[in-house]
Amino acid sequence: MSTASVVTPASVLKNRSAKAPDATVTDPALVRRAVKAAALGNAMEWFDFGVYSYIAVTLGKVFFPSGNPTAQLLSTFGAFAAAFLVRPLGGMVFGPLGDRVGRQKVLALTMIMMAVGTFAIGLIPSYATIGVGAPVLLLAARLVQGFSTGGEYAGASTFIAEYAPDKRRGFLGSWLEFGTLAGYIGGAGLVTLMTALLSADDLTSWGWRVPFLIAGPMGLIGLYLRMRLEETPAFAAEVAKAEKDRPKVPLREMVTGQWRALLLCVGLVLVFNVTDYMLLSYMPSYLTSELHYDETHGLLVVLGVMTLMMIVQPFAGALTDRVGRRPVIAAGCAGFLLLSVPALLLIREGSLLAVALGMGALGLLLVCFTAAMPSALPALFPTRVRYGSLSIGFNVSVSLFGGTTPLVVTALIGATGDMMMPAYYMMAAAVIGGFAVWRMAESAGRPLPGSAPSVAGRHAE
């Protein structure tokens, strides 16, 4: 195929997209559909995380009976972290598969598995009913979730990035994390409402199941949206170059052939996810179990912070298209390095205003990452190995550093008695992320590696 030709999905060629010299002209309607379907999967993943984090104390009582509340919380977060141990395995399976058979098929499969894993948690009997089998089944459901999410974020960000015009990739990619926040607010908000309306006994006996059971209908909706999508123009072009199904790319090539990009990916994802899980997953429990803050007020503060992040998110994504990904990510790293201690001191002061200011500052800094990463990470890798290499790098980093954050910080506080440990942990992550930003190339406004330039077309007729 000559460099002047453009390949798009079959139906896109039917007046859904157009051809132009050296560029793919995308249809805005198709791009919007792709963004919605990808973001919904991320929303469902984080709906589960929001529920799990906000109801962690209750889950500890249901599945890990003990006279020690700290031990219960550690056991619950241990099951939470266990799902991240299998994420790299999921990435090694779904990532290369996405580069082989297509992004859309794999994203539909991960959606099904996520829904099944989350729905199953709502059906597990309590420890009082079946004994040790209860935490074993909880762990099994978490492992299914972890395995499926191994292919979710990399696939969703790749899907949006490969559909988006070069000059709007940051803005469109930011909606992926908008879905994250929406899902988390939905899950956390539902738990907050149930906590306010139900007695402690009702919440422990049956109320905790309701948020997990909602995952079934959500999964069906997400599957429907994803099945209606077509392959990205970038992937279709790769298939056309081979003039047959794409040859299998060895896993070794995805790692050794991309080692520099993988190291950058691990560093960027580390600071992104340590701060993300610290704020959205760990802080609700920190406020209640460590600082003995009123549970309902603590939940409402965090929900308010996430709502603020949602409002800012698209504007920050558009900013990365104007000034670049590197300056925005670097600002986030510098902010966490300088402001983590002051923000946590505000939170520990205990008044509603102080907690809101401290959490709000951390939330706005986190937006620097949530707005830029969905477009910056796919740009590290060429089309041929993008899904696979990104899945491996992303999930290795999340498993080692991100998902373990609640467990590690809880254990560090227990071992040292230092309540400032969350701030120190975020500062260390910011140093590593800052080095990665220093070494990465700017990708804003430029074609993805291995792909033709992409420009926005007019609305389909």
C-alpha positions in Angstrom: 0.0 0.0 0.0 1.4 3.4 -0.9 2.0 6.0 1.7 -0.8 8.2 0.2 -3.6 5.7 0.8 -5.6 5.3 3.9 -7.4 2.2 5.2 -10.4 2.4 7.5 -12.9 -0.2 8.7 -15.2 -1.5 5.9 -18.3 0.5 6.9 -16.3 3.6 7.5 -15.4 3.6 3.8 -19.1 3.8 3.1 -19.4 7.5 3.5 -18.4 7.2 7.2 -14.9 8.4 6.7 -12.9 9.7 3.9 -9.5 9.4 2.2 -7.0 12.2 1.9 -3.3 12.2 1.0 -1.1 10.9 3.8 -3.9 11.3 6.4 -6.9 9.4 7.8 -10.0 11.6 8.0 -12.2 10.4 10.8 -16.0 10.8 11.2 -16.8 12.6 14.4 -19.9 10.4 15.0 -17.8 7.3 14.9 -15.2 8.9 17.2 -17.9 9.8 19.7 -19.3 6.2 19.7 -15.8 4.8 20.3 -15.1 7.2 23.2 -18.5 6.4 24.9 -18.0 2.6 24.6 -14.4 2.7 25.8 -15.2 5.0 28.7 -18.2 2.9 29.8 -15.9 -0.1 30.4 -13.6 2.0 32.5 -16.6 3.4 34.4 -17.7 -0.2 35.2 -14.3 -1.2 36.4 -14.1 1.8 38.7 -17.7 1.4 39.9 -16.5 -1.8 41.4 -13.4 -0.1 42.9 -15.5 2.7 44.3 -17.9 0.2 45.9 -15.1 -2.0 47.2 -13.1 0.9 48.7 -16.1 2.6 50.3 -17.5 -0.5 51.8 -14.2 -2.1 52.8 -14.9 -1.9 56.5 -18.2 -3.8 56.0 -16.7 -6.4 53.7 -14.1 -7.0 56.4 -16.8 -7.9 58.9 -18.6 -10.1 56.3 -15.7 -12.1 55.0 -12.9 -11.7 57.5 -14.3 -11.9 61.1 -11.8 -10.8 63.7 -11.7 -8.9 66.9 -9.2 -6.5 65.4 -10.6 -3.9 63.0 -7.1 -3.2 61.5 -6.7 -6.9 60.7 -10.1 -6.9 59.0 -9.2 -3.9 56.9 -5.8 -5.4 56.0 -7.5 -8.7 54.9 -10.0 -6.8 52.8 -7.3 -4.7 51.1 -5.3 -7.9 50.7 -8.1 -9.4 48.6 -8.2 -6.0 46.8 -4.5 -6.2 46.1 -4.6 -9.8 45.0 -6.5 -9.0 41.9 -3.6 -6.8 40.8 -1.2 -9.8 41.0 -2.9 -11.4 38.0 -3.3 -8.2 36.0 0.0 -8.7 34.2 -1.1 -12.2 33.2 -4.3 -10.7 31.8 -2.2 -8.1 30.0 0.1 -10.7 28.5 -3.0 -12.6 27.2 -5.4 -9.8 26.1 -2.7 -7.3 24.9 -1.1 -9.5 22.3 -4.5 -10.9 21.4 -5.7 -7.3 20.7 -2.8 -6.8 18.4 -3.5 -10.0 16.6 -7.3 -10.2 16.2 -8.3 -6.6 16.9 -9.1 -4.2 19.7 -12.9 -4.4 19.5 -13.2 -8.1 20.0 -10.9 -8.2 23.0 -12.6 -5.2 24.6 -16.0 -7.0 24.3 -14.5 -10.0 26.0 -13.0 -8.1 28.9 -16.3 -6.4 29.5 -18.1 -9.7 29.9 -15.4 -11.0 32.4 -15.5 -7.8 34.4 -19.3 -8.0 34.7 -19.3 -11.6 35.7 -16.6 -11.2 38.4 -18.3 -8.2 40.0 -21.7 -9.7 39.9 -20.4 -12.9 41.5 -19.2 -11.0 44.5 -22.7 -10.0 45.3 -23.8 -13.7 45.4 -21.1 -15.0 47.8 -22.3 -16.2 51.2 -20.8 -14.7 54.3 -18.2 -16.2 56.5 -20.8 -16.9 59.1 -22.7 -19.0 56.6 -19.9 -21.1 54.9 -16.8 -20.3 56.9 -13.5 -20.1 55.1 -15.1 -20.7 51.8 -16.4 -17.1 51.8 -13.0 -15.4 51.6 -11.8 -18.0 49.1 -14.7 -17.3 46.8 -14.2 -13.5 47.2 -10.5 -14.0 46.2 -11.6 -16.1 43.2 -14.0 -13.4 42.0 -11.3 -10.7 42.5 -8.9 -12.8 40.4 -11.4 -12.9 37.6 -11.8 -9.2 37.8 -8.0 -8.6 37.9 -7.4 -10.9 34.9 -10.0 -9.2 32.8 -8.9 -5.7 33.7 -5.4 -6.6 32.5 -6.6 -5.9 29.0 -9.1 -3.1 29.8 -7.3 0.2 30.3 -4.6 -0.4 27.6 -7.3 -1.5 25.2 -9.6 1.3 25.9 -6.9 4.0 25.7 -5.5 2.5 22.5 -9.0 2.4 21.0 -9.7 6.0 21.7 -6.2 7.1 20.7 -6.3 5.3 17.4 -9.7 6.8 16.5 -9.0 10.3 17.7 -7.6 13.1 15.4 -4.1 14.0 16.3 -5.0 17.5 17.4 -7.8 16.4 19.7 -6.4 13.2 21.1 -5.8 14.7 24.6 -9.3 16.0 24.9 -11.0 12.8 23.6 -8.7 10.6 25.7 -9.5 12.5 28.8 -13.1 11.2 28.6 -11.8 7.8 29.4 -10.8 9.0 32.9 -14.1 11.0 33.0 -15.7 7.5 32.8 -13.4 6.4 35.6 -14.6 9.2 37.9 -18.2 8.7 36.9 -18.1 5.0 37.7 -16.3 5.7 41.0 -18.8 8.4 41.9 -21.6 6.1 41.0 -20.3 3.2 43.2 -19.2 5.4 46.1 -22.3 7.5 45.9 -24.5 4.4 46.1 -22.6 3.1 49.1 -22.9 6.5 50.8 -26.6 6.5 50.2 -27.0 3.0 51.5 -24.8 3.8 54.6 -27.1 6.8 55.3 -30.4 4.9 54.8 -29.6 1.4 56.2 -28.8 0.4 59.7 -25.3 -1.1 60.3 -26.9 -4.6 60.7 -28.9 -4.3 57.4 -25.8 -3.1 55.6 -23.8 -6.0 56.9 -26.5 -8.7 56.4 -27.7 -7.8 52.8 -27.2 -4.2 51.8 -23.5 -4.6 50.8 -24.6 -7.0 48.0 -26.7 -4.5 46.1 -23.9 -2.5 44.4 -22.2 -5.6 43.2 -25.3 -7.1 41.7 -25.9 -3.9 39.6 -22.8 -4.9 37.6 -24.8 -7.4 35.6 -27.1 -5.0 33.8 -24.2 -2.5 33.4 -22.1 -5.2 31.8 -24.9 -6.0 29.3 -25.2 -2.3 28.3 -21.4 -2.0 27.9 -21.2 -5.2 25.8 -24.0 -4.0 23.5 -22.1 -0.7 22.9 -18.8 -2.4 22.3 -20.2 -5.0 19.9 -21.6 -2.2 17.7 -18.1 -0.7 17.2 -15.7 -1.4 14.4 -11.9 -1.7 14.4 -9.8 1.4 14.5 -8.4 2.9 11.3 -4.9 2.3 12.5 -5.4 -1.4 13.2 -7.3 -1.8 9.9 -4.4 -0.3 8.1 -2.0 -2.7 9.7 -4.1 -5.7 8.6 -4.2 -4.3 5.1 -0.5 -3.9 4.9 -0.1 -7.6 5.6 -2.9 -8.4 3.0 -4.1 -11.1 5.4 -4.5 -11.6 9.1 -1.7 -10.0 11.0 1.3 -12.2 11.8 1.7 -13.1 15.5 4.1 -10.8 17.3 6.2 -12.8 19.8 5.8 -11.7 23.4 9.5 -11.3 23.7 9.5 -8.7 20.9 6.8 -6.7 22.8 9.1 -6.5 25.8 12.8 -6.5 24.6 11.9 -4.7 21.3 10.2 -1.9 23.3 12.3 -1.9 26.5 12.9 1.8 26.7 9.3 2.7 26.1 8.2 0.1 28.6 10.4 1.6 31.3 8.9 5.0 30.6 5.5 3.5 30.7 6.1 1.9 34.1 7.4 5.1 35.6 4.5 7.2 34.3 1.9 4.6 35.4 3.6 4.4 38.8 3.0 8.0 39.7 -0.4 8.0 38.0 -1.7 5.0 39.9 -0.1 5.5 43.3 -1.6 8.9 43.6 -4.9 7.7 42.0 -5.4 4.7 44.4 -4.1 6.8 47.3 -6.8 9.4 46.8 -9.7 7.4 45.5 -9.3 4.0 47.1 -7.3 4.5 50.3 -8.3 7.9 51.6 -11.9 7.0 52.4 -10.7 4.2 54.7 -7.9 6.5 56.1 -10.4 9.1 57.1 -12.6 6.6 59.0 -10.3 3.9 60.3 -7.1 5.9 61.0 -8.4 9.4 61.7 -11.7 8.3 63.2 -13.5 10.8 61.0 -17.3 10.7 60.7 -17.9 8.1 58.0 -20.7 9.9 56.1 -19.0 13.3 56.1 -15.8 11.7 54.9 -17.5 9.9 52.0 -19.3 13.1 51.0 -16.0 15.0 50.9 -14.3 12.5 48.6 -17.4 12.4 46.4 -17.2 16.2 46.2 -13.6 16.1 45.2 -14.3 13.6 42.5 -17.1 15.7 41.1 -14.7 18.6 41.0 -12.2 16.4 39.1 -14.9 15.5 36.6 -15.7 19.1 35.9 -12.0 20.0 35.3 -11.1 16.8 33.4 -12.2 17.7 29.8 -10.7 21.2 30.1 -7.4 19.7 31.3 -7.5 17.2 28.4 -7.9 20.0 25.9 -5.0 21.9 27.6 -2.7 18.9 26.9 -3.5 19.4 23.2 -2.5 23.0 23.4 0.6 23.0 25.6 1.6 19.4 25.4 1.4 16.3 27.6 4.8 16.7 29.2 4.2 20.1 30.8 0.9 19.0 32.3 2.3 15.7 33.7 5.4 17.5 35.0 3.2 20.0 36.8 1.4 17.1 38.5 4.6 15.5 39.7 6.0 18.8 41.0 2.7 19.5 42.8 2.6 16.1 44.6 6.3 16.5 45.6 5.7 19.9 47.1 2.1 19.8 48.4 1.6 16.2 49.6 2.7 17.0 53.1 0.8 20.3 53.5 -2.3 18.7 52.0 -2.2 15.7 54.4 -1.6 18.0 57.3 -4.8 19.9 56.3 -6.7 16.6 56.1 -5.4 15.5 59.6 -6.5 18.8 61.1 -10.0 17.2 61.0 -12.4 20.1 60.3 -14.7 19.7 57.3 -13.2 22.7 55.6 -9.6 21.6 56.1 -10.3 18.1 54.9 -12.1 19.4 51.8 -9.2 21.8 51.0 -6.5 19.1 51.4 -8.4 16.5 49.4 -9.4 19.1 46.8 -5.7 20.1 46.3 -4.7 16.4 45.8 -7.6 15.9 43.4 -6.7 18.8 41.2 -3.1 17.6 41.0 -4.3 14.1 40.1 -6.2 15.6 37.1 -2.8 16.4 35.6 -2.4 12.7 35.2 -5.9 11.6 34.5 -6.2 14.1 31.7 -2.9 13.4 30.0 -2.1 9.7 30.4 -4.8 8.2 28.2 -3.3 10.0 25.2 0.4 10.0 26.3 0.7 6.2 27.1 -0.5 4.8 23.7 1.9 7.2 21.9 4.8 5.4 23.5 4.4 2.4 21.2 4.0 1.7 17.5 0.7 0.3 16.2 2.0 -3.2 15.6 2.6 -3.8 19.3 0.7 -1.0 21.0 -2.0 -3.0 22.7 0.3 -5.7 23.9 3.3 -3.6 25.0 1.1 -1.0 26.7 -0.9 -3.8 28.5 2.3 -5.3 29.8 3.9 -2.1 31.0 0.7 -0.7 32.4 -0.3 -3.8 34.4 3.2 -4.6 35.7 3.4 -1.1 37.1 -0.2 -1.1 38.5 0.3 -4.5 40.1 3.6 -3.7 41.8 2.8 -0.1 42.9 -0.7 1.1 42.2 -3.1 -1.6 43.4 -0.9 -2.4 46.4 -0.9 1.2 47.6 -3.8 0.8 50.2 -2.2 -2.4 51.6 1.3 -1.1 51.7 0.4 2.3 53.3 -1.8 0.6 55.9 1.0 -1.7 56.8 3.6 1.1 56.9 1.4 3.1 59.3 0.9 0.0 61.5 4.6 -0.7 61.5 5.9 2.9 62.1 2.9 4.7 63.7 3.6 7.6 61.3 0.3 9.0 60.1 2.1 11.0 57.4 3.1 7.9 55.5 0.6 8.5 52.7 2.3 11.8 51.9 5.8 10.3 51.8 4.6 7.6 49.5 3.1 10.0 47.0 6.2 12.1 47.1 8.4 9.1 46.3 6.1 8.3 43.4 6.3 11.9 42.1 10.1 11.7 41.9 10.0 8.6 39.8 7.3 10.0 37.6 9.2 13.3 37.1 12.2 11.3 35.8 10.0 9.5 33.4 8.5 12.8 32.1 12.0 14.2 31.6 12.9 11.2 29.4 9.7 11.0 27.3 9.1 12.6 24.0 6.2 15.1 23.4 3.3 13.5 21.5 0.7 16.2 21.4 -0.5 17.1 17.9 1.6 14.4 16.3 0.6 11.1 14.6 0.8 7.9 16.7 4.0 5.9 15.9 3.4 3.6 13.0 0.2 5.4 11.9 -0.7 7.9 9.3 -1.7 11.4 10.5 -5.3 11.6 11.6 -7.5 14.7 11.1 -11.2 15.3 12.0 -13.6 15.3 9.1 -17.0 16.9 8.8 -20.1 15.3 10.3 -21.4 12.4 8.3 -24.1 13.1 5.9 
